[in-house]
């Protein structure tokens, strides 16, 4: 007769192979003869989770703990399910009690750190994980959790290394595969991310977050049809996962029809158990579709500091509201979306200055102190806001910029700073030992009048004179005007072939088209031999600035080239679809943040291959105007 141990091991093997039916039969057989068997109930709960039945899993795990409250694996699994179901208070109580029963338990420490992150306490979360690592050196669960924390803080290099170390120890662990894939995707390396996320999905095909991350990566790689299938599956199997609905809405917007999916989404919003999360999600959706007024009105209640919202929800909502205010150039409430008093306190300012939220101190600090790049900022956000940090520290010491490693190339364009990576231990020690730096987002807390004045400080990036001379020599024999082109690496972005209607109809244009792309996007040039491949000679962003200083016009979508050109004051035609990022706000086509940029926006969402025809006429007018060097963007 088979022992219980034999049947548990056989069930585990069936589960790993994907045969959940056989695993379930074996576990139910154990429970027929040994009702309440803890390991069997816990294993059955794991299967219910894989089948997308979390409520059944909670019921099974609760039964385990009613019989044995010291069953640590069951306690941890139940806490993780409660956390995934946003039953945060119950999860917190369970984790705290588990750590009292088993101090230092690895999985409990991971869950405790996750709870602290939800409470917007990343420093405490890191302390919990590092303390656990001292007792359990190299534990992959702790390494992976720490990687997730650093990802949240945009310390990408450290996060990537930790995630790789965790996966190296357990190569078949789907969670570690998903973590690494997610980090790679957030770093923009979607091609490397895809196989990790696909492997994780094959091992855990019903995990909703892995499904979501995989579909998002497919969209980024232009695999819209495959992503649409997964997104639809998410909304059917996990209708309460609002991120899945938002992903599907974005995909359907590119297809040109969001009517049905929006109707279904609004039904889920109305019956979602977390009303605050539902409101924030709806606001994000309105923002993504360009309905800024609706989004702002939904989020304005979060400006009231006395309203009964928890800190993470309020923080999230204010981040979205800030984006909406910037995107619509509504500056009066912008400072209220930021913790201005805390920013001033971090500068070790007098207490009365912090209480009065004296933004004059922030203005002075932006011009003289070291600068800290907030983890919420993208590289393009940083490039836009660096104009507010112009100035020179009294004395001979060079100012420093503290930030995540991937922001170094962009920060280096500012010229007057030295960059310190906070991904490294040495960088974090330098930050801790320095005079408190000013956060770059403090610029958004300035008075609207000061903000508008400083926003017009362009150009604020220049090109090296020697590099310019090199490019002048290289370009001097080419017919003028020189029109630089940029594009995206993959769909749903704009590809070089999408310029076809413009390039094919460039009758009478006697100039030269020049590519400024230097990454894998250059392979698209193979179909366009008439476009000069200047990017093949780029050694740094300094070459990009030097080339942009010598061309007559840049045409391209949102990306580093268009931002650098705008920051240099170079004539640029920015191509965008509705609901562009906040920094491409415009008035009658004139970019608010970059006076030399004209914003050409399509009237609808869709694939660029179908939309470029809408922009062909205004682009042709610019190409033939003969006024590129002093292009009138009004």
N, C-alpha and C positions, 0 to 999 in steps of 0.2 A: 504494500500500500504506500502511495506517495505521501511524504511528510508535508506539513505546511510549508516548511522551508523550500522544499523542491517545487511546490506549486507557485510560491511567490517568485522564485527565480525564473520559472518557466513563463509566468505572466509578464515579468519584466522583459524577457527576451522577445515575446510576442509584441509588446508595446513598442520596443525599440524598432522592430521590423515593420511597424505600421499596422499590425493585425490587432486592432483594439478589441474586436469582437471576441477573439480567442482569449485575450488577456482578461476581458471582463468576465467571461465564463469561468475561468479559473479562480478569479478573485471572489466571485459570487458563490462558487463552490466552497471556498474556505469559510465564508461568512455563514453558509448554511449549517456548517458543523461547529463553527466558533463565532457566534454573533458578537459583534463589537471588537473583533480583532483589529488592533490599531493600525498595523502595517497594511493590512488588506484594505481597510477603509480609506487610508491615506492614498494608496496606489489607485484605488477606484476614483477618488476625488481628482487625482491628476488626469485620469482618462476623461472624466467629465469636463475638466477645463479644456483639454485638447478638442473635445467635441463642441465647445462653445456653450457649455451649460454651467456657468459659474454659480448660480443659485443652488444647484444640486450639489456642487462641490462644497459650498459653505455648509450645507446641511450635513453632509458626511463628515466633514472635519469637526463640526460642532459636536457631533456624536462621539468622535474620538476623545475630545477633550472633556466631555461629560464623564467619561470612564477613567481617563488618566490625564489630569491637568498638567502633568510634567512631561507630556510627549512633545519634545522640542521640535522635531521635524513637522509635526502636524500644526503646531502653533505658528511656526514660521510660514508654512504654506497658507494657512488661514489668514494671517496678517497680510501677506502679499496679495491675496485675492480681495480682501477688504479694501486694500489701498488702491487696487486697480478699479474697484467699483466706487471709488471716491468716498468710502466710509472711513474717513481719515481718523476721526476721534476713536472709533472702535479699534482700528489698526494700531494707533499710538498706544492705547491702554494695553493691548495684547503684547506689543513689543517691549514696553517698559517692564511688564510682569515677567516676560520670558528672560530678559537680561538679569532680573533678580534671581530667577531659578537657575540660569546658566550664564554667569558673567563671562563676557568675552566670546560667546558663541558667534561664529563668523557670520552666518546668515542673519542673525538678529542684529548684528552691528551694521550690516549692509542695509537692512530695513530701517534701522534707526537713522542712518545717514540720509536715506531717501526722504524720510519724514522731515528731517531738519531742512533739507533743500526745499521742500514744499512750504516750510515756514520761513523761507528766505533767510536761512542762516547757514550759508555755505562754509564759513569759517569753522563753525562747530561741527558740521558734517565731516569736513576734512580731518579734524582732530579725532573724531570717533574712528574713522577708517585707518588713520595712521597709527593710532594706539593699538588697534586690532592687528595691524601688520607687524608691529613690534613683537606681538605674541605669536603671530602666525606668518613668519617671513615668506614672501613669495606666494601666498595663497591666491589662486587665480580669481576666486570670487571677489576678494578684496581689491585686487588689481583692476578688475573690470569695473567695479563700482567706483573706484577712484578715477578711472578713465572717464566714466560718465559725468562725474562731478567736474572734472577739468574741462570737459566738452561744454558743459553749461557755462563755465567761466571763460570760454573761448581761449583756453590755454591748449591749443590744438596739438602742438608738437608733443607735449607731455602726455596728453590724452592718447594720442596715436601710439606712442611707445608702450604705455601701460596696457592698452587693448591688445597690441601684438604680443606682449609678454604673457598675458592671460591665455590667449588662444594657443600660443606655442605649447603651453602645458596641457591643454585639453583641446586638441584640434577638432574633435567631433562635437564640441559643445555648441549647440545652436544659439544660445544666448550670447556667447562670446563672439561667434561669427556675426551675429546681428549688430552687436556693439561696434565691432571694428568696421563693418560696412556702413553703419550710420555715421561714424566719425569721418570716414573717407568721403562720404557724400557731402557732409557739411563743409569739408575742405575743398569741395568742388571736383574731386576726383571720382566721378560717377562710374567711369568704366572699371576702375579697380573695386569700387564698392559693390557693383552688381553681382559678381560671382559669390561674394560672401553672403549677401542677402538672399540670393537664390538658394545657396546651401542651407542657410538657416530655415528658409521657408520649406524646403524639402523635408527637414527633420521635424519642424513644428508647423505644419500646413494650416492650422487653424488659429495660430497666434495672431491676434488683431494688429498689434504694433509692428510685428515683422511684415505682415501683409501691407500695412500702411507705408512703412519705410521702403519696401520693395517697389510699390506702385509709384511713390514719389520719385525714386531713382529712375524708374522706367520713363516717367514723364520728362525728367531732365535729360535723358538720352534720346528723346524723340520717339520712344516706343509707346505712343499714345494709345494705340489699339489694345496692346497688352495691359497697359495701366488701367484702361477703362474697364476691362474685364475684372481685374482685381478690386478696383474701387467699387464696382457694382456689388461684388461679392461681400465686401466689407459692409456696405449699407444694408444688405439683406441679413447677413449673419450677426452683425453687431450694430444695429440701428442707433444705439445710444452713443456710439463713438462719433462725435461730431466732426472730428478731423477728417474722417472718411468721407462724409458728406461734402465737406469743403473741397476736398481733392476732386471728387466727382463733378462738382459744379464747375471747377476750373477747367476740367477736361471738356465738359459739355459746352462751355463758353467758347472754346476754340473750335468746336463743331458748329457753333452758331445758333444753338437753341438750348436755353436753360429753363424753359417754362415748366416742364414736368418735374425735373429734379428739384427745382426751387419749391414747387408746391409740396412735394414729398418731404423735403427738408424742413419746411415751416411746420408741418405736422409733427415732426420729431422735436422741433424746438418747443412747441407748445406743451408736449407731454414729458419733456426731459425732467428727471427728478431734481437736478441741480439748476435752479432757475438763473442763478448768477452766471454759471458757466454757459448756459444757453444764450443769455443776452450778449455776453462777450463774443461768443461764436458767431452770432447773427451779425454783430457789428463788423467783425472781421470779414464776413461774407459780403456785406454791403460795401465795405472799403475795396475789396478785390474787384467788385463789379463797377466801381466808380460812383457809387451812391454815397457821397461823403456826408451830405446833410443828415441822412438817415443814421449813418454810423455815429456821427457826433452826438446826435440827440439821444441815442441809446446809451452812450457812455458818459454823458455829462453828470449824472447822479454820482459817479465815482469821484468827482472833484470835491464832494462834501466830506470832509474828514470826520464828521460825526456820524455818517451813515454806517449801518451795521454790516460792513463788508470785511471779510478777513484780509489780512495783509497780502498774501500771494495773489488773491483775486483782484484786489485793488491795484496792486503793482502791475499785473498783466493788463488790466483794463486801461490804466493810465498810459502804458506804453503804446497801446493801439490808438488811444485818443490823441496822443502826441503826434503820431504819424498822420492821423486824419487832419489835425490842425495845420501841420506843416504842408500837407498836400493841397490844402485849400487856402493857404496863406492867411489863416485866422490866428493871429499872434497874441491877442489880448489874454487868453487863458493859458498860453503855452507854459509859462513858468509854474502854474499851479499843477502841472502834471509831473513836476520834479520835486524831490526833497531838498528845496533850496536851503533851509536852515541846516540840514545835515551836511550839505556841501560846504557851507561856510564854517561849520564847526570843525570839519576835517582839516581846515586850513589853520586851525588853532587860533581862530579869530576871537575877539572878546565876546563874552556871552550875550551882551546886549545887542551886538551886531548880528549874531545868529538869530536871536529872537525877532529882530526887526527885519530879517531877510534882506540885508543890505547888499544888493547885487553889485554895488560899486566895488566891493572887495573882490568879487568874482572877476570883474573886468580887469582890475589891477593884477590879480593872480594870473589871468590868461596871458597877460603881456610880459610877465616876469618869472613865473615859477616853472618848474618842471611840469610836464603834462602827463596825465594818466588816461589811456584809451579805455573807455568803458567796455566791458565784455559784450554789451548789447549792440555795439557798433560794427557794421560791416566795413570792409576796406574802402568801399565807395563812400559810405557815410563819413569816414575819417577824412577822406580827401576833400569832401565838401566843407567840413567844419574846420579844417586846419587854418583857414583864413582868420579865424578868431584868435588864434594863438600867436599871431605875429608880434614881435617885440624882442627885447633883449634884456637879459638879467643884468642888474648893476654889477660891475666888476668884470673879471675876465673869464669866469667859469661859463662853459657852454651849457645851454639848457638841454635837458634830457626828455625823451619820450619813453614812458613805460607802457608796454603793451605785449599782446600775444605775438609769437614769432611770425605768423603769416602776415602781420600788418607791417613788418619792417620795410619792405620795398616801397610801400606807399608813403610811410612816414618819412623815409629818406628823401622824398621829393621836396620836403619842406626846407631842407638845406641847413638851417641854423641849429638843428638839434642833433644830438647823438641818440641812438636807439638802444633801449635796454629790454631784453626779452624777459618777461615774467614767467615764461614757461619753465625756466631753469631755476634751480635752487639759488644760484648766485644772483640771478636777477631779482628773485623775491627778497633775498637778503638786502640787496641794494635799495629796493623800494622801501623796506622796513626801516633802513638806516637813514633815509633821506628826509629832508624837510618835506612835509606833506605836499604832494603835487596837487594841481587843480585838475579836476575831471574835465575832459573835452566837452562833455554834454552840459557843463556849466554855461556854455555859450548860449544855450537855449533858454536859460533863465534870465537873460538880460532884458532890460526894458524894451518894449516894442520899437521905440524910437532908436535906441542905441543899436538894437539888433538889425533894423533895416539899413542903418547907415553903414555898419560894418559888413553887412552882407554884400555890399557893392564894391568891396575891396578886391578888385580884379584888375590886372593879373596878380597872382601871389605865388606863382611857380614860374621859374625861368629855365632856360637851357644853357648848358655849358658852352662858352664861346669856342673852345677848341673843337668840340663835337659838332657845333654848328658849321664851322668852316669845313670839316670833313664832309658833311652832307651837302653843303653848297657845291663843293667840287664834284661830288658824285652825281648831283642832279642837274648840273648846269647845262648839259647838252639836250636835256629832255624838253619837248615842246610844252609851253605854258598854255593854260594854267595847269598846275599840279593839284589833282584832286585825290586826297587820301581816302581809302575805304577801310572800314572795319566791319566785322560781322560776328555772329555767335558760332560756337563749336558744334551745336546740334539743335534739333527741334526741341521744344517749340520755338526756338529762337530764329533770328533772321540769318539765312545762309547766303553765301556769295552768289549762288545761282539765282537767288530772289531778286538780285539787282538786274537780272536779264532784261526786263522791259525798259529800264532806264539806259543801260549800256547799249542795247540794240537800237534804241531810238535817239541816240546821241548824235543825230545828223547835224553837221556844222560845228560840232565840238572838236576843236583842234588841239586840245591839251592831252595830258597823260594821267591815267589812273594808277595810283600807287597803293600797295597793300601795307598796312601797319600792323599786321598780325604776326606774332612770333611764336605761338604755341602750336598745338596739334591742328588748329584751325587752318594752318597754311596748306594742308593737303587739298583744300577746296580750290586752290589756284590752278590745279592741273587742267581744269576745263576752261581757264581764262588766261591764255598765254600773253594776252595784250596788257594784263595788269602787272606792273612791276613788283617783284617780291622783295621789298626793302627789309621786311622783318627777318629774313634769313641772316642779316648782318647785325641784328640787335644783340648786344652783350648785357645790357641793363636797361632800366627805364630811362636812363639818361639819353640813350639813343632815340627812344620814342619822343622825348621832349625836343631833342635837337631836330629830328625830322619834321615834327609838327610845326616847329618854328619856321621851316623853309617852304612848306606847302601852302597853297592858296586857300584850301578848303578841306575839311574832314567831313565825311558823310558816314553815319553809322548808328547802331542801336545803343541802348544803355550799356555802358561798359567802361573799362579803364581808359581807353583811348579818347572817348568823347568827354569824359570828366577832365582828363589832363589837358585836352585842348581848351576846354572852357576855363580852367584855372589859369591857363596861359594867356587867355584873351584872344585865342585864335578863332577865325570864322569856322563855324560848325553847323551842320544840319543834323539834328537828332531825330531819329525815326522811332516812333513809339505807337503802341496801341492804347486804347482807353485805360484809365486808372493806372497811370505810370507811377513810379516811385516818387516820394515827396519832393525830392530835389529837382524834378523836372516840371515843377509847377510853372505855368507860363501865362502871359497876358497877350492875347492876340498873336500867339506864336513866339513872343519874345520870352526867353527863359528868365525866370525871376532870379536865379542864383548865378547865372553866367550870361552877362550882357552880350557876349559875342555869339551866342548859340540861338539858332532858330529851331523851334520845336515843331516838327511835322507829325501830326497825329492822325491815325486812321479813324474813321467814324464808327468802327465796329471791331469786335474781337474776331480772331480767326487765324488761319495759317498764313504766314507771310507770303507764301507763293501765290496766294489768291488776293492778298491785300496790296501788294506793291504797286499794282496798277492804279490804286487810289492816290498814291503819292507821286506817280510818274510826272504828272503835269507840274506841280510845284517844284520838284527836283530839277526838271528840265529848265524851268524858268531861272532857278538859281545858277545852274551850270552855264546858261547862255547870257546871264545878266552882265558879265564882264565886270562885276563889282564885288567880287568875292573878298578881296582884301579889306574892304570897308563895308561888308555886307549889311544892308539895312534890314534889321530883324523886326521892324515895326510894321 
